[in-house]
Amino acid sequence: MPDRPFRRSGGLTLWLGVAFLAVIGGYALLVPWLAGVDDRLTDFSAARQAPSWSHPFGTDIAGRDLFVRVAAGLRISLLIAAICALASAALGAAVGVVTAAVGGWADRLAMRTVDGINAMPHLLLGIVIVALYPGNLAAIIASIALTHWTQVARIARAEVLTVRGSAFVDAAYLAGATRAQVMRTHLMPAAAGQTVIAVILLLPHAIWHESTLSFLGLGLSPDRPSLGTLLQEARSSLLLGGWWTLTFPALLLLLTTLAVAGIGAAVRDRISPPIMERSPR
């Protein structure tokens, strides 16, 4: 079949992304636990040491081991991103399914709300939310979740609209099914695949959003490291020649984003494969 090379390529991308993410996740989860030390403890006698066998990622300006500290920061960033992606996808899918099923003024009001939120820069809106509660984890999660659900709502609504007018939905209503039963049985499963894709693709957005907020000093406090706070702390060390303080957090941020984006693209292509031209025989 003509689409087999595409499927093989998508499968390879998926497995490579899963393998990279497994390694990154294992590093984030296991290293702080195996190290057995508090990544917040300072040792100024070991400050600003370049990467070596004893400190693979070097040490920061306070003498903390960056190999352990980057792992702890990556773990927090991944946790925040996962919660934000799930919350955004759940909210967007709920709005999209319900408004498409109900229709009428509820649908129009929801879509105008989506347009209004999309008209505002997400980062600026997130900064406004976080600025009210600086350093608060719940505020960071809310700032990301409340600014990234709109695209999921549009996609879920489009999927439901294509199914709502189907013959089997009309047959369900004729058989006496209620709107809630039709939503649960037919409409919600129609949007489930795209919602799963949205969760995966929202992960890198959430990681970068949290990192940006923390880099600007509006995210987590420095005693709770994330990739953003580590990048923010690296600015002063970089001026003193400590290139490693910026390189390794930025590299982990990039690798995590690429791994998750690769998984999301492969899953999206498997669930919604592109239309391929077939030459006539």
C-alpha positions as CSV (number, residue, x, y, z in Angstrom):
1,M,0.0,0.0,0.0
2,P,1.3,3.5,-0.8
3,D,1.0,4.7,2.8
4,R,3.3,2.0,4.3
5,P,6.4,4.1,4.1
6,F,4.6,6.9,5.9
7,R,3.4,4.5,8.6
8,R,6.9,3.1,9.1
9,S,8.3,6.6,9.4
10,G,5.6,7.6,11.9
11,G,6.2,4.5,13.9
12,L,9.9,5.2,14.0
13,T,9.3,8.7,15.1
14,L,6.9,7.5,17.8
15,W,9.3,5.0,19.2
16,L,12.3,7.3,19.1
17,G,10.2,10.0,20.9
18,V,9.1,7.5,23.5
19,A,12.6,6.2,24.1
20,F,14.0,9.8,24.5
21,L,11.2,10.7,26.8
22,A,11.7,7.6,28.9
23,V,15.4,8.4,29.3
24,I,14.6,12.0,30.2
25,G,11.9,11.0,32.6
26,G,14.1,8.4,34.2
27,Y,16.8,11.0,34.7
28,A,14.3,13.4,36.3
29,L,12.8,10.9,38.6
30,L,15.8,8.7,39.6
31,V,18.7,11.1,39.9
32,P,17.4,13.2,42.8
33,W,16.3,10.1,44.6
34,L,19.6,8.2,44.0
35,A,21.7,11.2,44.9
36,G,20.4,11.3,48.4
37,V,21.2,14.9,48.9
38,D,19.1,18.1,49.1
39,D,19.6,20.0,45.9
40,R,19.0,23.3,47.8
41,L,22.1,22.9,50.0
42,T,24.9,25.3,49.2
43,D,28.7,24.7,49.2
44,F,30.5,27.9,48.3
45,S,33.8,26.1,48.4
46,A,32.7,24.2,45.3
47,A,31.1,27.1,43.5
48,R,31.3,27.5,39.7
49,Q,33.1,24.3,39.0
50,A,33.2,23.2,35.3
51,P,31.8,19.8,34.3
52,S,33.9,16.9,35.6
53,W,33.5,13.3,36.7
54,S,32.4,14.3,40.1
55,H,30.0,17.0,38.8
56,P,28.9,16.0,35.2
57,F,27.0,19.2,34.7
58,G,29.3,21.3,36.9
59,T,28.1,23.4,39.8
60,D,26.3,26.7,40.0
61,I,27.3,30.0,41.7
62,A,26.3,28.6,45.1
63,G,28.2,25.3,44.7
64,R,25.1,23.1,44.1
65,D,25.5,20.1,41.8
66,L,23.7,20.9,38.6
67,F,23.4,17.3,37.6
68,V,21.0,16.8,40.5
69,R,19.5,20.2,40.4
70,V,18.6,20.1,36.7
71,A,17.0,16.7,37.3
72,A,14.9,18.1,40.1
73,G,14.0,21.2,38.0
74,L,13.0,19.0,35.1
75,R,10.8,16.8,37.3
76,I,8.9,19.9,38.5
77,S,8.6,21.3,35.0
78,L,7.3,18.0,33.7
79,L,4.8,17.7,36.6
80,I,3.5,21.2,36.0
81,A,3.3,20.7,32.3
82,A,1.4,17.4,32.6
83,I,-1.2,18.9,35.0
84,C,-1.6,22.0,32.8
85,A,-2.0,19.9,29.6
86,L,-4.6,17.6,31.2
87,A,-6.6,20.5,32.7
88,S,-6.5,22.5,29.4
89,A,-7.5,19.5,27.3
90,A,-10.3,18.5,29.7
91,L,-11.7,22.0,29.8
92,G,-11.5,22.5,26.1
93,A,-13.0,19.1,25.3
94,A,-15.9,19.7,27.7
95,V,-16.6,23.2,26.3
96,G,-16.4,21.9,22.7
97,V,-18.5,18.8,23.2
98,V,-21.3,20.5,25.2
99,T,-21.6,23.6,23.1
100,A,-21.7,21.7,19.9
101,A,-24.2,19.3,21.3
102,V,-26.5,22.0,22.6
103,G,-26.0,24.5,19.8
104,G,-27.8,27.8,19.6
105,W,-26.9,30.7,21.8
106,A,-24.6,28.6,24.1
107,D,-22.5,27.6,21.1
108,R,-22.3,31.2,19.8
109,L,-21.4,32.5,23.3
110,A,-18.7,29.9,23.8
111,M,-17.1,30.5,20.4
112,R,-17.1,34.3,21.0
113,T,-15.4,33.7,24.3
114,V,-12.8,31.5,22.5
115,D,-12.2,34.3,20.0
116,G,-11.8,36.8,22.8
117,I,-9.2,34.7,24.6
118,N,-7.4,33.9,21.3
119,A,-7.2,37.7,20.5
120,M,-5.1,38.3,23.6
121,P,-1.4,37.2,23.8
122,H,-1.3,34.1,26.0
123,L,2.0,35.0,27.6
124,L,0.7,38.4,28.5
125,L,-2.5,37.0,30.0
126,G,-0.5,34.4,31.9
127,I,1.8,37.1,33.3
128,V,-1.3,39.1,34.5
129,I,-2.6,36.0,36.3
130,V,0.7,35.0,37.9
131,A,1.6,38.6,38.9
132,L,-1.4,38.5,41.3
133,Y,0.0,35.5,43.1
134,P,3.8,35.4,42.4
135,G,5.5,32.1,43.2
136,N,2.2,30.3,43.7
137,L,2.1,26.9,42.0
138,A,-1.7,27.0,41.6
139,A,-1.5,30.4,39.9
140,I,1.1,29.1,37.5
141,I,-1.0,26.1,36.6
142,A,-4.1,28.3,36.2
143,S,-2.3,30.8,34.0
144,I,-1.3,28.1,31.6
145,A,-4.5,26.0,31.7
146,L,-6.8,29.0,31.2
147,T,-4.9,30.2,28.2
148,H,-4.4,27.0,26.3
149,W,-7.9,25.3,26.2
150,T,-9.4,27.3,23.4
151,Q,-7.8,25.4,20.5
152,V,-8.9,22.2,22.0
153,A,-12.4,23.5,22.3
154,R,-12.5,24.4,18.6
155,I,-11.1,21.0,17.5
156,A,-13.5,19.1,19.8
157,R,-16.5,21.2,18.6
158,A,-15.6,20.5,14.9
159,E,-15.3,16.8,15.6
160,V,-18.7,16.7,17.3
161,L,-20.4,18.8,14.6
162,T,-19.4,16.2,12.0
163,V,-21.0,13.5,14.0
164,R,-24.0,15.3,15.4
165,G,-25.8,15.1,12.0
166,S,-25.0,11.5,11.4
167,A,-27.7,8.9,10.8
168,F,-26.8,6.9,13.9
169,V,-27.2,10.0,16.1
170,D,-30.6,10.7,14.6
171,A,-31.5,7.0,15.1
172,A,-30.5,7.3,18.8
173,Y,-32.8,10.2,19.3
174,L,-35.6,8.4,17.6
175,A,-35.1,5.4,19.8
176,G,-35.7,7.6,22.9
177,A,-32.1,8.5,23.9
178,T,-31.7,11.7,25.9
179,R,-29.2,14.4,24.9
180,A,-26.9,13.3,27.8
181,Q,-27.0,9.7,26.6
182,V,-26.1,10.7,23.0
183,M,-23.3,12.9,24.3
184,R,-21.9,10.1,26.4
185,T,-22.3,7.3,23.8
186,H,-21.6,9.1,20.5
187,L,-20.3,12.6,20.8
188,M,-17.7,12.3,23.5
189,P,-16.0,9.3,21.8
190,A,-15.8,11.3,18.6
191,A,-13.7,14.0,20.3
192,A,-11.6,11.6,22.4
193,G,-8.9,11.0,19.8
194,Q,-8.2,14.6,19.2
195,T,-8.3,15.3,22.9
196,V,-5.5,12.7,23.5
197,I,-3.5,14.4,20.7
198,A,-4.1,17.8,22.4
199,V,-2.8,16.6,25.7
200,I,0.5,15.4,24.1
201,L,0.9,18.5,22.0
202,L,0.1,20.8,24.9
203,L,3.0,19.4,27.0
204,P,5.8,21.3,25.2
205,H,3.7,24.5,25.2
206,A,3.2,24.2,28.9
207,I,6.9,23.5,29.6
208,W,7.9,26.5,27.6
209,H,5.2,28.7,29.2
210,E,6.2,27.7,32.7
211,S,9.9,28.2,31.9
212,T,9.2,31.6,30.5
213,L,7.3,32.7,33.5
214,S,10.0,31.4,35.9
215,F,12.7,33.0,33.7
216,L,11.0,36.4,34.1
217,G,10.9,35.9,37.8
218,L,7.2,35.4,38.0
219,G,7.2,31.6,38.4
220,L,8.4,29.4,41.2
221,S,10.7,30.7,43.8
222,P,14.5,29.8,43.4
223,D,14.3,27.3,46.3
224,R,11.9,25.2,44.1
225,P,13.9,24.7,41.0
226,S,12.4,24.3,37.5
227,L,14.0,24.6,34.1
228,G,12.9,28.2,34.0
229,T,14.4,29.2,37.4
230,L,17.6,27.4,36.5
231,L,17.8,29.4,33.3
232,Q,17.1,32.6,35.2
233,E,19.8,31.8,37.7
234,A,22.3,31.1,34.9
235,R,22.3,34.7,33.6
236,S,24.7,35.9,36.4
237,S,27.0,32.8,36.0
238,L,27.1,33.1,32.3
239,L,28.6,36.6,32.6
240,L,31.4,35.0,34.7
241,G,32.1,32.3,32.1
242,G,29.9,29.6,33.6
243,W,28.5,28.4,30.2
244,W,27.5,25.1,31.7
245,T,24.9,26.7,34.0
246,L,22.9,27.7,30.9
247,T,23.8,24.9,28.5
248,F,22.5,21.9,30.4
249,P,19.1,23.2,31.5
250,A,18.5,24.6,28.0
251,L,19.6,21.3,26.4
252,L,17.2,19.3,28.6
253,L,14.4,21.8,27.8
254,L,15.0,21.4,24.1
255,L,15.3,17.6,24.1
256,T,12.1,17.3,26.2
257,T,10.3,19.5,23.8
258,L,11.5,17.6,20.7
259,A,10.7,14.2,22.2
260,V,7.1,15.2,23.2
261,A,6.5,17.0,19.9
262,G,7.7,13.9,18.0
263,I,5.4,11.6,20.0
264,G,2.5,14.1,19.4
265,A,3.1,14.3,15.7
266,A,3.3,10.5,15.3
267,V,0.1,9.9,17.3
268,R,-1.7,12.6,15.4
269,D,-0.7,11.0,12.1
270,R,-1.9,7.6,13.3
271,I,-5.2,8.8,14.5
272,S,-5.8,11.3,11.6
273,P,-3.5,10.2,8.8
274,P,-3.0,12.7,6.0
275,I,-4.8,12.3,2.7
276,M,-2.3,10.8,0.3
277,E,-2.6,11.0,-3.5
278,R,-2.8,7.6,-5.1
279,S,-1.7,7.2,-8.7
280,P,-4.2,5.3,-10.9
281,R,-3.2,1.9,-12.0
